[in-house]
Amino acid sequence: MIDDDARPKPVVGAENNGTQTASAKDVPDTDDPPPPEELEPASDLTPEQAEEVRRKYLLKRFWISARGFWSRRGDVLAWPFTLGLLAMIGVNVGFQYGINIWNRGIFDAIEKRDASTVYFLASIFPALVLGSVVIVTSQVYVRMRIQRRWRSWLTKGLVGRWIANGRYYQLNLIDGDHQNPEARLSEDMRIATEAPVDFVSGVIAAFVSASTFIVVLWTIGGDLTLSIGGVWITIPGFLVVAAVIYASITSTAIAFIARNFVKVSEVKNQVEAEFRYTLTRVRENGESIALLGGEEEERSDLDKRFGNVRRQWRLMAQQYMRTTVVSNGSMLIAPVVPLLLCSPKFLDGSMSLGEVMQAASAFTIVQSAFGWLVDNYPRLADWNACARRVASLMMSLDGLERAEKSDKVGRIVRGETEGDTMLSLKDVSVSLGDGTAVVKETDVEIGAGERVLVSGESGSGKSTLVRAISGLWPWGGGSVNFRPDSRLFMLPQRPYIPSGTLRRAVSYPQPAETWTPEEIGAALDKVGLGQLKEKIEDEAPWDQTLSGGEKQRLTFARLLLNAPDIIVMDEATAALDEKSQDKMMQTVIDELPDATIISVAHRAELEAFHSRKITLERRDGGAKLVSDIELIPKKARTGSMLRRMVKRTSGSKR
């Protein structure tokens, strides 16, 4: 038994969906701990309680990875920027205090008609404003730098885990809340990393502001003595007490009326992602839909999904309307409350106009600090939903990583062969992630230069076996062994054509500059695409421009350029007619005579190009290898040619 680095080196794959191109060592260093243990809610919990436990755990799971940004192995600028942001918050509060003092001075001077003081204070006001603007602008810059770097760091780590070991493909085969990972890695990740920085900086600014201006309120307001029913009552720091009571009322109100905000926001994000995914599928499969005349059906499906989006937006609008009632009402009332509270003292001469205005300004600042929840609850709910969606993807990846290391679900071992054997399967069984067998007890040895055809009825596990050989399907048992230092190249039935130039499409997944235009042109000539040589540097939607047969020919051009040791083809000629298929296979044999070929196909004509044929038969408990026979390529080839000659002769007689 050896590790994954001993497997045959992919020629960086004919396709991204057929060859592993990343290993654990390719994952960015995020300082993540090992995957947390799988959450198992207590059996005595109701479904609603179990769901609540899961929702709370999702936030915990998000922070397990997210906090690594500030760890020893996180981003080197994380702490410098964070400390700089905290310092700027403190300085900004200092400027707020300075303007508050200036407010008192200017109104006292106006009340006393002190012209010289008014002119002096007016002259220093621009400096206070300029300093405050510079600090606030710098604060915005540093805050957004933290958000950008945090998102980049966390996204790279999660994308690395998603790409590694074919997990992006394996997620399609397992249960879990990880649908539309592209939306979770983009929009959800953006909100999940932007909002916490805003929240933390906002909470710290609110705390520092509240602490500073509570002292101002206590100092200026002093005690308030009232006569109630003939009893004199003294309220110490009455402005502070009023601010606390006022904030408590508004915060309690917003928490009550917006109690369902998080759930509504979470569902809204999910239906938005589903709608985007459906639109993407229509675009990617436009030709098939158009040829089948499926526009009305697609329109119906899109209308249905957009209807879900509209319903969730209506619920979101209702939530926003309720919170707006409280937040807007609070914004209008808050500046008036301190004026009314201070008016008795101003009227009896115990407070100056400047002190009243200073108290009103300080009260508004304290109220804004205490009312942070009122102003930010909608964003907090949106962040909550997005962070949970990102964490759901993390949990699914955790499950795959645990399965890779666990003994509960068997894994196919990868090792090395000896002697002339290029590839061997030793008691290989292939199963689903839950342990259900698809293929069982397969033993095959393939020598260097052999060409083996894998046949069997549909659903017998042929393609699954091919994925197990490539390492893309890890679950099962037994061992898949390769000759040391051999290179593997996969040709799946559905070719992947990237965007960009034709040169990039032919070179993919190698860089476009790997081969010269002359080398690429020669490969295109050999596979019957010589008419495209003049367009090698042209950018076009080649995935939509080329026909199915041309796409398969293009992947054979990639094969000839890479010249691997082992070629695995899964219905790689299904889109070609019989004559083109024969020519393509003969080209591969002529150009790569020493290559070992494993083909999955239904066409009997392909036997002419193989030296062996193994047959899988579907049975209860998993498909099984039922025959392994030698073929006689030349004789079969002659028979195939004779059949075509008879067809042509019959046609000419008609």
C-alpha positions as CSV (number, residue, x, y, z in Angstrom):
1,M,0.0,0.0,0.0
2,I,1.3,3.4,-0.9
3,D,-0.1,7.0,-0.7
4,D,-1.9,8.9,-3.4
5,D,1.4,10.4,-4.7
6,A,2.3,7.0,-6.1
7,R,-0.7,6.8,-8.4
8,P,-0.1,7.3,-12.1
9,K,0.6,10.9,-12.7
10,P,-2.4,12.3,-14.6
11,V,-1.4,14.2,-17.8
12,V,-3.1,16.9,-15.8
13,G,-6.2,15.1,-17.1
14,A,-8.0,15.1,-20.4
15,E,-10.9,16.5,-18.5
16,N,-11.4,18.1,-15.1
17,N,-14.3,15.8,-14.5
18,G,-12.3,12.6,-15.2
19,T,-8.9,12.9,-13.7
20,Q,-7.7,14.0,-10.3
21,T,-5.6,17.1,-10.6
22,A,-5.4,18.1,-6.9
23,S,-4.2,16.3,-3.8
24,A,-4.3,17.2,-0.1
25,K,-1.0,19.0,-0.4
26,D,-2.5,21.4,-3.0
27,V,-5.0,22.8,-0.5
28,P,-4.1,26.3,0.8
29,D,-2.8,26.4,4.3
30,T,-5.7,27.7,6.3
31,D,-4.6,26.3,9.7
32,D,-7.9,24.4,9.9
33,P,-8.1,21.7,12.6
34,P,-9.1,18.2,11.6
35,P,-12.7,17.9,10.5
36,P,-15.0,18.2,13.6
37,E,-16.9,15.1,14.6
38,E,-20.2,14.7,12.9
39,L,-23.1,16.3,14.8
40,E,-25.6,13.8,16.2
41,P,-28.6,15.5,17.9
42,A,-29.9,13.7,21.0
43,S,-32.5,11.1,20.0
44,D,-35.1,12.5,22.5
45,L,-35.2,15.8,20.7
46,T,-38.2,16.8,18.6
47,P,-37.5,17.5,14.9
48,E,-37.8,21.2,15.6
49,Q,-35.3,21.0,18.5
50,A,-32.9,18.9,16.5
51,E,-33.0,21.5,13.7
52,E,-32.3,24.3,16.1
53,V,-29.3,22.4,17.5
54,R,-28.1,21.9,13.9
55,R,-28.5,25.6,13.1
56,K,-26.5,26.6,16.2
57,Y,-23.8,24.2,15.3
58,L,-23.6,25.6,11.7
59,L,-22.5,29.0,13.1
60,K,-19.9,27.2,15.3
61,R,-18.6,25.3,12.3
62,F,-18.3,28.5,10.3
63,W,-16.1,30.1,13.0
64,I,-13.9,27.0,13.4
65,S,-12.5,27.8,9.9
66,A,-13.1,31.5,9.8
67,R,-11.1,32.4,12.9
68,G,-8.0,30.9,11.4
69,F,-7.5,34.1,9.5
70,W,-6.1,35.6,12.8
71,S,-4.2,32.5,13.8
72,R,-0.4,32.0,13.7
73,R,-0.7,30.5,10.2
74,G,-3.3,32.9,8.9
75,D,-2.9,36.1,7.0
76,V,0.2,38.0,8.0
77,L,-1.6,41.4,7.8
78,A,-4.7,40.3,9.7
79,W,-3.6,41.6,13.1
80,P,-1.9,44.8,11.9
81,F,-5.0,45.8,10.1
82,T,-7.3,44.8,12.9
83,L,-5.3,46.8,15.5
84,G,-5.1,49.7,13.1
85,L,-8.9,49.6,12.8
86,L,-9.4,49.6,16.5
87,A,-7.0,52.6,16.9
88,M,-9.0,54.5,14.3
89,I,-12.2,53.8,16.1
90,G,-10.8,55.3,19.2
91,V,-9.5,58.4,17.4
92,N,-12.8,58.8,15.7
93,V,-14.7,58.8,19.0
94,G,-12.2,61.4,20.2
95,F,-13.2,63.6,17.3
96,Q,-16.8,63.1,18.1
97,Y,-16.1,64.2,21.6
98,G,-14.3,67.2,20.3
99,I,-17.2,68.2,18.1
100,N,-19.6,67.6,21.1
101,I,-17.5,70.1,23.2
102,W,-17.5,72.5,20.3
103,N,-21.3,72.2,20.1
104,R,-21.6,73.3,23.7
105,G,-19.1,76.2,23.2
106,I,-20.7,77.6,20.1
107,F,-24.3,77.7,21.6
108,D,-23.1,79.2,24.9
109,A,-21.3,81.9,22.9
110,I,-24.4,82.5,20.8
111,E,-26.5,82.7,23.9
112,K,-24.1,85.3,25.4
113,R,-23.7,87.1,22.1
114,D,-19.9,86.6,22.4
115,A,-18.8,87.4,18.8
116,S,-15.1,86.7,19.3
117,T,-15.7,83.2,20.7
118,V,-18.2,82.5,17.9
119,Y,-15.6,83.5,15.3
120,F,-12.9,81.5,17.0
121,L,-14.9,78.4,17.2
122,A,-16.1,78.8,13.6
123,S,-12.4,79.0,12.5
124,I,-11.5,75.7,14.2
125,F,-14.6,73.8,13.0
126,P,-13.2,73.0,9.6
127,A,-10.1,71.4,11.2
128,L,-12.4,69.2,13.3
129,V,-14.4,68.2,10.3
130,L,-11.4,67.5,8.2
131,G,-9.8,65.4,10.8
132,S,-13.0,63.4,11.4
133,V,-13.5,62.9,7.6
134,V,-9.9,61.7,7.2
135,I,-10.2,59.2,10.1
136,V,-13.5,57.9,8.9
137,T,-12.3,57.5,5.4
138,S,-9.2,55.6,6.6
139,Q,-11.3,53.5,8.8
140,V,-13.5,52.5,5.8
141,Y,-10.3,51.6,3.8
142,V,-8.8,49.5,6.5
143,R,-12.2,47.8,7.3
144,M,-12.7,46.8,3.6
145,R,-9.1,45.6,3.3
146,I,-9.8,43.3,6.2
147,Q,-13.0,42.1,4.6
148,R,-11.3,41.5,1.2
149,R,-8.3,39.7,2.6
150,W,-10.5,37.6,5.0
151,R,-12.8,36.6,2.1
152,S,-9.9,35.8,-0.1
153,W,-8.1,33.7,2.6
154,L,-11.3,31.7,3.5
155,T,-12.4,31.3,-0.1
156,K,-9.1,29.9,-1.2
157,G,-9.1,27.4,1.7
158,L,-12.7,26.3,1.0
159,V,-12.2,26.1,-2.8
160,G,-9.0,24.1,-2.2
161,R,-10.9,21.6,-0.1
162,W,-13.8,21.5,-2.6
163,I,-11.5,20.8,-5.5
164,A,-9.1,18.4,-3.8
165,N,-9.5,14.7,-4.5
166,G,-12.5,15.2,-6.8
167,R,-14.8,16.2,-3.9
168,Y,-16.5,18.7,-6.2
169,Y,-17.8,15.7,-8.1
170,Q,-18.3,13.4,-5.1
171,L,-20.7,16.0,-3.5
172,N,-23.1,15.1,-6.2
173,L,-23.2,11.5,-4.9
174,I,-23.9,12.1,-1.2
175,D,-26.7,13.5,0.8
176,G,-26.4,16.8,2.5
177,D,-27.2,20.5,2.4
178,H,-24.6,21.6,-0.2
179,Q,-26.7,22.3,-3.3
180,N,-25.4,25.2,-5.5
181,P,-21.9,25.3,-4.0
182,E,-21.0,28.1,-6.5
183,A,-23.5,30.4,-4.8
184,R,-22.2,29.5,-1.4
185,L,-18.6,30.1,-2.5
186,S,-19.4,33.5,-4.0
187,E,-22.3,35.6,-2.7
188,D,-22.8,33.8,0.6
189,M,-19.1,33.9,1.3
190,R,-19.0,37.6,0.5
191,I,-21.7,38.4,3.0
192,A,-20.4,35.9,5.6
193,T,-17.0,37.7,5.7
194,E,-18.1,41.3,5.1
195,A,-20.8,41.5,7.7
196,P,-18.8,40.3,10.8
197,V,-16.2,42.9,10.3
198,D,-18.9,45.6,10.1
199,F,-20.6,44.2,13.1
200,V,-17.5,43.9,15.3
201,S,-16.2,47.4,14.4
202,G,-19.7,48.8,14.8
203,V,-20.1,47.1,18.3
204,I,-16.7,48.4,19.4
205,A,-17.4,51.9,18.2
206,A,-20.8,51.8,19.8
207,F,-19.3,50.6,23.1
208,V,-16.6,53.2,23.1
209,S,-19.0,56.0,22.1
210,A,-21.6,54.9,24.7
211,S,-19.0,54.8,27.5
212,T,-17.6,58.2,26.6
213,F,-20.9,60.0,26.2
214,I,-22.6,58.4,29.1
215,V,-20.1,60.2,31.2
216,V,-20.9,63.4,29.3
217,L,-24.7,62.9,30.0
218,W,-24.1,62.1,33.6
219,T,-21.9,65.1,34.1
220,I,-24.1,67.6,32.3
221,G,-27.5,66.3,33.2
222,G,-26.8,65.6,36.9
223,D,-29.8,64.8,39.0
224,L,-33.4,65.5,38.3
225,T,-35.8,66.1,41.2
226,L,-39.5,65.7,40.6
227,S,-42.6,66.0,42.8
228,I,-45.0,63.1,42.3
229,G,-48.1,63.1,44.4
230,G,-46.5,65.5,46.9
231,V,-43.4,63.3,47.2
232,W,-40.1,64.6,45.9
233,I,-38.1,62.0,44.0
234,T,-34.5,62.5,42.8
235,I,-33.2,60.6,39.8
236,P,-29.4,60.6,39.6
237,G,-28.0,60.8,36.0
238,F,-31.6,61.0,34.7
239,L,-30.4,61.5,31.1
240,V,-28.4,58.2,31.3
241,V,-31.4,56.4,32.8
242,A,-33.6,57.8,30.0
243,A,-31.2,56.7,27.3
244,V,-31.0,53.1,28.8
245,I,-34.8,52.8,29.1
246,Y,-35.4,54.2,25.6
247,A,-32.8,51.8,24.0
248,S,-34.3,48.9,25.9
249,I,-37.7,49.6,24.6
250,T,-36.6,49.9,21.0
251,S,-34.3,46.8,21.1
252,T,-37.0,44.6,22.7
253,A,-39.5,45.8,20.0
254,I,-37.1,45.0,17.1
255,A,-36.2,41.6,18.6
256,F,-39.9,40.7,18.9
257,I,-41.2,41.8,15.5
258,A,-38.2,40.5,13.6
259,R,-37.9,37.1,15.3
260,N,-38.4,35.3,12.0
261,F,-36.0,37.4,10.0
262,V,-33.2,34.9,10.1
263,K,-35.3,32.0,8.8
264,V,-36.9,34.1,6.1
265,S,-33.5,35.4,4.9
266,E,-32.0,31.9,4.9
267,V,-34.8,30.5,2.7
268,K,-34.6,33.6,0.4
269,N,-30.9,33.0,-0.2
270,Q,-31.6,29.3,-1.0
271,V,-34.4,30.0,-3.6
272,E,-32.3,32.8,-5.2
273,A,-29.4,30.3,-5.6
274,E,-31.8,27.7,-7.1
275,F,-33.2,30.3,-9.6
276,R,-29.6,31.3,-10.7
277,Y,-28.7,27.6,-11.1
278,T,-31.7,27.0,-13.3
279,L,-30.9,30.0,-15.5
280,T,-27.3,28.7,-15.8
281,R,-28.5,25.2,-16.9
282,V,-30.8,26.7,-19.5
283,R,-27.9,28.7,-21.0
284,E,-25.5,25.7,-20.9
285,N,-28.0,23.3,-22.5
286,G,-29.5,25.9,-24.9
287,E,-28.9,23.8,-28.0
288,S,-30.6,20.7,-26.7
289,I,-33.6,22.7,-25.4
290,A,-33.9,24.5,-28.7
291,L,-33.8,21.4,-30.8
292,L,-36.3,19.7,-28.6
293,G,-38.6,22.7,-28.5
294,G,-38.5,22.8,-24.7
295,E,-38.9,26.5,-24.3
296,E,-42.4,26.4,-22.8
297,E,-41.4,23.7,-20.3
298,E,-38.3,25.7,-19.3
299,R,-40.3,28.9,-19.1
300,S,-42.8,27.1,-16.8
301,D,-40.0,25.8,-14.6
302,L,-38.4,29.3,-14.5
303,D,-41.7,30.9,-13.6
304,K,-42.2,28.4,-10.8
305,R,-38.8,29.1,-9.4
306,F,-39.1,32.8,-9.8
307,G,-42.4,32.6,-8.1
308,N,-40.6,31.1,-5.1
309,V,-38.2,34.0,-5.2
310,R,-41.1,36.5,-5.3
311,R,-42.8,34.9,-2.3
312,Q,-39.7,35.0,-0.2
313,W,-39.0,38.6,-1.2
314,R,-42.6,39.4,-0.1
315,L,-41.9,37.9,3.3
316,M,-38.6,39.8,3.4
317,A,-40.4,43.0,2.6
318,Q,-42.9,42.4,5.4
319,Q,-40.0,41.9,7.8
320,Y,-38.2,45.1,6.6
321,M,-41.5,47.1,6.9
322,R,-41.9,46.0,10.6
323,T,-38.3,46.8,11.5
324,T,-38.5,50.1,9.6
325,V,-41.5,51.1,11.8
326,V,-39.2,50.8,14.9
327,S,-36.0,52.1,13.4
328,N,-37.5,55.1,11.6
329,G,-39.6,56.0,14.6
330,S,-36.6,55.8,16.9
331,M,-34.6,58.0,14.6
332,L,-37.3,60.7,14.7
333,I,-38.0,60.6,18.4
334,A,-34.5,60.2,19.8
335,P,-33.3,63.9,19.1
336,V,-36.5,65.3,20.7
337,V,-36.4,63.3,24.0
338,P,-33.3,65.0,25.5
339,L,-34.6,68.4,24.6
340,L,-37.8,67.7,26.5
341,L,-36.0,66.2,29.4
342,C,-33.5,69.1,29.7
343,S,-36.1,71.9,29.1
344,P,-37.1,72.2,32.9
345,K,-33.5,72.7,33.9
346,F,-33.0,75.2,31.0
347,L,-36.1,77.1,31.9
348,D,-35.1,77.4,35.6
349,G,-31.6,78.6,34.6
350,S,-29.7,75.5,35.9
351,M,-28.6,74.6,32.4
352,S,-27.2,76.8,29.6
353,L,-28.3,76.5,26.0
354,G,-24.9,75.1,25.2
355,E,-25.3,72.4,27.8
356,V,-28.7,71.5,26.5
357,M,-27.4,71.1,22.9
358,Q,-24.4,69.2,24.2
359,A,-26.7,66.9,26.1
360,A,-29.0,66.5,23.1
361,S,-26.0,65.6,20.9
362,A,-24.6,63.2,23.5
363,F,-28.0,61.6,24.0
364,T,-28.3,60.9,20.3
365,I,-24.9,59.3,20.1
366,V,-25.6,57.1,23.2
367,Q,-29.0,56.2,21.8
368,S,-27.4,55.3,18.4
369,A,-24.9,53.1,20.3
370,F,-27.5,51.4,22.4
371,G,-29.8,51.1,19.3
372,W,-27.1,49.2,17.3
373,L,-29.3,46.1,17.2
374,V,-32.3,48.1,15.8
375,D,-30.2,49.5,12.9
376,N,-28.4,46.3,12.1
377,Y,-30.8,43.4,12.8
378,P,-31.7,42.9,9.1
379,R,-28.0,42.6,8.2
380,L,-27.3,40.4,11.1
381,A,-30.1,38.1,10.0
382,D,-28.8,38.0,6.5
383,W,-25.3,37.2,7.7
384,N,-26.7,34.5,9.9
385,A,-28.3,32.8,6.9
386,C,-25.3,33.1,4.6
387,A,-22.8,31.9,7.2
388,R,-25.0,28.8,7.8
389,R,-25.1,28.1,4.0
390,V,-21.3,28.3,3.8
391,A,-21.0,26.1,6.9
392,S,-23.3,23.5,5.4
393,L,-20.9,23.2,2.5
394,M,-18.0,22.9,5.0
395,M,-19.9,20.1,6.9
396,S,-20.4,18.1,3.7
397,L,-16.7,18.4,2.9
398,D,-16.0,17.4,6.5
399,G,-18.0,14.3,5.9
400,L,-16.0,13.4,2.8
401,E,-12.7,14.0,4.6
402,R,-13.8,11.8,7.4
403,A,-14.9,9.1,4.9
404,E,-11.4,9.3,3.3
405,K,-9.8,8.6,6.7
406,S,-12.5,6.3,8.2
407,D,-12.6,2.6,8.4
408,K,-16.4,2.5,8.5
409,V,-16.7,2.9,4.7
410,G,-14.1,0.9,2.8
411,R,-11.8,2.7,0.4
412,I,-10.0,1.4,-2.6
413,V,-6.2,1.2,-2.0
414,R,-3.8,2.5,-4.6
415,G,-0.5,0.9,-5.1
416,E,2.2,-0.2,-7.6
417,T,2.5,-3.1,-9.9
418,E,5.5,-5.3,-10.6
419,G,7.0,-6.6,-13.8
420,D,5.3,-5.9,-17.1
421,T,1.9,-5.3,-15.6
422,M,0.8,-1.7,-16.3
423,L,-2.5,-1.8,-14.4
424,S,-4.0,-4.4,-12.0
425,L,-7.3,-4.6,-10.1
426,K,-7.0,-6.9,-7.0
427,D,-10.4,-7.9,-5.6
428,V,-11.8,-4.4,-6.4
429,S,-15.3,-3.6,-5.1
430,V,-16.9,-0.3,-5.8
431,S,-19.6,1.1,-3.5
432,L,-21.6,4.2,-2.8
433,G,-20.8,6.5,0.0
434,D,-23.3,4.7,2.2
435,G,-21.7,1.3,1.5
436,T,-24.1,0.0,-1.2
437,A,-22.1,-2.2,-3.6
438,V,-22.0,-1.2,-7.3
439,V,-19.2,-3.5,-8.5
440,K,-17.8,-6.3,-6.5
441,E,-14.8,-8.7,-6.5
442,T,-13.1,-7.7,-9.7
443,D,-9.6,-9.0,-10.5
444,V,-7.9,-7.9,-13.7
445,E,-4.3,-7.6,-14.8
446,I,-3.4,-5.5,-17.9
447,G,0.0,-5.6,-19.4
448,A,1.9,-2.8,-21.1
449,G,0.5,-2.0,-24.5
450,E,-2.7,-4.1,-24.0
451,R,-5.9,-2.7,-25.3
452,V,-8.9,-3.8,-23.1
453,L,-12.6,-3.3,-23.9
454,V,-14.9,-3.2,-20.9
455,S,-18.5,-4.2,-21.9
456,G,-21.8,-4.9,-20.3
457,E,-25.4,-3.7,-20.2
458,S,-26.3,-0.2,-19.1
459,G,-26.2,0.2,-15.4
460,S,-23.7,-2.7,-14.9
461,G,-21.1,-0.4,-13.3
462,K,-18.7,0.1,-16.2
463,S,-18.3,3.9,-15.9
464,T,-18.2,3.5,-12.1
465,L,-15.3,1.1,-12.5
466,V,-13.5,3.6,-14.7
467,R,-14.0,6.3,-12.1
468,A,-12.5,4.0,-9.5
469,I,-9.5,3.4,-11.7
470,S,-8.9,7.1,-12.2
471,G,-9.2,7.7,-8.4
472,L,-12.3,9.8,-8.7
473,W,-14.5,7.3,-6.9
474,P,-12.8,6.4,-3.7
475,W,-15.4,4.1,-1.9
476,G,-15.1,0.4,-2.1
477,G,-12.4,-2.2,-1.4
478,G,-9.5,-4.0,-2.9
479,S,-6.6,-2.2,-4.7
480,V,-6.0,-0.5,-8.0
481,N,-2.3,-0.7,-8.9
482,F,-0.2,1.1,-11.6
483,R,3.3,0.8,-12.9
484,P,5.4,3.4,-11.1
485,D,5.8,6.8,-12.9
486,S,3.1,5.9,-15.5
487,R,0.8,8.7,-16.7
488,L,-2.9,8.4,-16.9
489,F,-5.2,10.2,-19.4
490,M,-9.0,10.2,-19.2
491,L,-11.5,10.7,-22.1
492,P,-15.0,10.9,-20.7
493,Q,-18.1,10.7,-22.9
494,R,-19.0,14.3,-22.4
495,P,-15.9,16.4,-23.3
496,Y,-15.2,19.6,-21.4
497,I,-14.4,22.6,-23.6
498,P,-13.2,25.7,-21.6
499,S,-13.9,29.3,-22.7
500,G,-11.3,31.3,-24.5
501,T,-9.2,30.5,-27.6
502,L,-9.3,27.2,-29.5
503,R,-5.6,26.9,-28.6
504,R,-6.6,26.8,-24.9
505,A,-9.4,24.4,-25.6
506,V,-7.0,21.9,-27.3
507,S,-4.3,22.4,-24.7
508,Y,-6.6,22.2,-21.7
509,P,-5.9,21.6,-18.8
510,Q,-2.3,22.4,-19.6
511,P,-1.5,26.1,-20.3
512,A,-2.3,27.2,-23.8
513,E,1.4,27.9,-24.4
514,T,2.5,24.4,-23.7
515,W,2.5,23.5,-27.4
516,T,3.2,25.6,-30.4
517,P,0.5,26.5,-32.9
518,E,2.2,24.1,-35.4
519,E,2.1,21.2,-33.0
520,I,-1.6,21.9,-32.2
521,G,-2.4,22.2,-35.9
522,A,-0.7,18.9,-36.6
523,A,-2.8,17.2,-33.9
524,L,-6.0,18.7,-35.3
525,D,-5.0,17.4,-38.7
526,K,-4.6,13.9,-37.4
527,V,-8.1,13.9,-35.7
528,G,-9.9,15.3,-38.7
529,L,-10.2,18.9,-37.5
530,G,-7.7,20.4,-39.9
531,Q,-10.3,23.0,-41.0
532,L,-9.9,24.7,-37.6
533,K,-6.2,25.2,-37.8
534,E,-6.6,28.8,-39.0
535,K,-8.7,29.6,-35.9
536,I,-6.3,28.4,-33.2
537,E,-5.9,31.9,-31.8
538,D,-9.6,32.8,-32.1
539,E,-11.7,33.3,-29.1
540,A,-15.2,31.9,-29.4
541,P,-17.9,29.9,-27.5
542,W,-16.3,26.7,-28.7
543,D,-18.4,24.6,-26.4
544,Q,-21.5,25.8,-28.3
545,T,-19.9,26.1,-31.7
546,L,-18.5,22.6,-32.0
547,S,-20.7,19.6,-32.6
548,G,-20.7,16.6,-30.3
549,G,-18.5,14.7,-32.7
550,E,-16.0,17.6,-33.1
551,K,-15.7,17.9,-29.3
552,Q,-14.8,14.3,-29.1
553,R,-12.3,14.7,-31.9
554,L,-10.8,17.6,-30.1
555,T,-10.2,15.5,-26.9
556,F,-8.4,13.0,-29.1
557,A,-6.1,15.8,-30.2
558,R,-5.4,16.5,-26.5
559,L,-4.6,12.8,-26.2
560,L,-2.1,12.8,-29.0
561,L,-0.3,15.9,-27.7
562,N,0.0,14.5,-24.2
563,A,1.1,11.0,-25.2
564,P,0.3,9.2,-21.9
565,D,1.2,5.7,-20.8
566,I,-2.4,4.7,-19.9
567,I,-5.5,5.8,-21.7
568,V,-9.0,5.3,-20.2
569,M,-11.9,6.0,-22.5
570,D,-15.5,6.1,-21.3
571,E,-17.7,6.0,-24.4
572,A,-15.2,8.5,-25.9
573,T,-16.4,7.8,-29.5
574,A,-20.1,7.7,-28.9
575,A,-20.8,10.9,-30.9
576,L,-18.8,9.6,-34.0
577,D,-20.1,7.6,-36.8
578,E,-18.6,4.1,-37.4
579,K,-16.2,5.2,-40.1
580,S,-14.9,8.1,-38.1
581,Q,-14.7,6.0,-34.9
582,D,-12.5,3.4,-36.8
583,K,-10.3,6.1,-38.1
584,M,-9.9,7.7,-34.7
585,M,-9.0,4.5,-33.0
586,Q,-6.6,3.5,-35.7
587,T,-4.9,7.0,-35.3
588,V,-4.5,6.5,-31.6
589,I,-3.0,3.0,-32.2
590,D,-0.6,4.3,-34.9
591,E,0.5,7.4,-33.0
592,L,0.7,5.8,-29.5
593,P,1.5,2.1,-30.2
594,D,2.9,1.5,-26.7
595,A,0.0,3.0,-24.8
596,T,-2.2,0.8,-22.6
597,I,-5.9,1.4,-23.4
598,I,-9.0,0.7,-21.3
599,S,-12.2,1.4,-23.2
600,V,-15.8,1.4,-22.0
601,A,-18.2,1.1,-25.0
602,H,-21.3,-0.6,-26.3
603,R,-20.4,-0.8,-29.9
604,A,-19.3,-4.2,-31.0
605,E,-17.2,-2.7,-33.8
606,L,-14.7,-1.4,-31.2
607,E,-13.6,-5.0,-30.5
608,A,-11.5,-4.7,-33.7
609,F,-9.1,-2.3,-31.9
610,H,-8.7,-4.2,-28.7
611,S,-6.8,-7.3,-27.7
612,R,-9.0,-8.2,-24.8
613,K,-12.6,-7.9,-23.7
614,I,-13.9,-8.1,-20.2
615,T,-17.7,-8.2,-19.5
616,L,-19.5,-7.0,-16.4
617,E,-22.9,-8.3,-15.5
618,R,-25.4,-6.6,-13.2
619,R,-26.3,-8.8,-10.2
620,D,-27.9,-8.4,-6.8
621,G,-25.3,-7.1,-4.4
622,G,-23.2,-5.4,-7.2
623,A,-22.0,-6.1,-10.8
624,K,-19.5,-8.9,-11.3
625,L,-16.9,-9.7,-13.9
626,V,-18.2,-12.7,-15.7
627,S,-15.8,-13.1,-18.7
628,D,-12.3,-12.1,-19.8
629,I,-11.5,-13.2,-23.3
630,E,-8.7,-12.6,-25.8
631,L,-9.6,-10.9,-29.1
632,I,-7.9,-11.1,-32.5
633,P,-7.7,-7.5,-33.7
634,K,-6.7,-8.1,-37.3
635,K,-9.4,-10.6,-38.0
636,A,-12.0,-8.5,-36.3
637,R,-10.8,-5.5,-38.2
638,T,-11.1,-7.4,-41.5
639,G,-14.6,-8.5,-40.6
640,S,-15.6,-4.9,-39.8
641,M,-14.3,-3.7,-43.1
642,L,-16.1,-6.5,-45.0
643,R,-19.4,-5.5,-43.4
644,R,-19.0,-1.9,-44.5
645,M,-18.1,-3.0,-48.0
646,V,-21.2,-5.2,-48.2
647,K,-23.3,-2.3,-47.0
648,R,-21.9,0.1,-49.7
649,T,-22.3,-2.6,-52.5
650,S,-25.9,-3.2,-51.5
651,G,-26.6,0.5,-51.6
652,S,-25.1,1.0,-55.1
653,K,-27.2,-1.9,-56.5
654,R,-30.3,-0.1,-55.3
